[in-house]
């Protein structure tokens, strides 16, 4: 398993994905530049992140269901 992970991370695609992840983390740090946030506000931050994850999950599942319904309504006709 480690060898597969190593092969993926050393490939150009793995390096690109790791670079994107690093850019996203840096962007999140810049956007959430909260000098007053400390461990006192950690609960609020965790709750906000959990709420955002739930909203994104519900939105994605709704979009996937709509896509399945629109695909199921189509009739494919194959002519050989």
URTA-V413911 format. One record per residue. N is the residue number from 1. NEAR is the number of other ideal C-beta (glycine too) atoms within 10 Angstrom. Layout:
# URTA-V413911
n=(N | N)
near=(NEAR | NEAR)
This chain:
# URTA-V413911
n=(1 | 2 | 3 | 4 | 5 | 6 | 7 | 8 | 9 | 10 | 11 | 12 | 13 | 14 | 15 | 16 | 17 | 18 | 19 | 20 | 21 | 22 | 23 | 24 | 25 | 26 | 27 | 28 | 29 | 30 | 31 | 32 | 33 | 34 | 35 | 36 | 37 | 38 | 39 | 40 | 41 | 42 | 43 | 44 | 45 | 46 | 47 | 48 | 49 | 50 | 51 | 52 | 53 | 54 | 55 | 56 | 57 | 58 | 59 | 60 | 61 | 62 | 63 | 64 | 65 | 66 | 67 | 68 | 69 | 70 | 71 | 72 | 73 | 74 | 75 | 76 | 77 | 78 | 79 | 80)
near=(5 | 6 | 7 | 8 | 10 | 11 | 10 | 13 | 12 | 9 | 11 | 7 | 9 | 14 | 12 | 10 | 13 | 12 | 10 | 10 | 10 | 10 | 10 | 10 | 10 | 10 | 10 | 9 | 10 | 8 | 8 | 10 | 7 | 10 | 5 | 6 | 12 | 8 | 7 | 8 | 12 | 10 | 9 | 10 | 13 | 10 | 10 | 12 | 10 | 10 | 10 | 10 | 10 | 10 | 10 | 10 | 10 | 10 | 10 | 10 | 10 | 10 | 10 | 10 | 10 | 10 | 10 | 10 | 9 | 9 | 9 | 8 | 7 | 6 | 5 | 5 | 4 | 4 | 3 | 2)
